[in-house]
Amino acid sequence: MAAVELHEKIALDDLDRDQARKWIEDHNERFEGMDLPAVIVNEIRRKVLSIHSEDTQTTGTNSQ
């Protein structure tokens, strides 16, 4: 589900895995403004960026 939602926001079909990860890293701070459900934002941050939801709630970034 997260992949489908994010694919609609990326709007680029030719990204390889590393390019997609870079796009996610570059746009991480803007996810809340992209009209993505919080559960999907949390999943992306947890699985792709290794950021836990408690970290994003307090700082918006990975506090490690």
Buried (B, 14 or more C-beta within 10 A) or exposed (E): EBEEBBEEBEEEEEEEEEEBEEBBEEBBEEBEEEEBEEEBBBBBBBEBBEBBBEBBEEEBEEEE
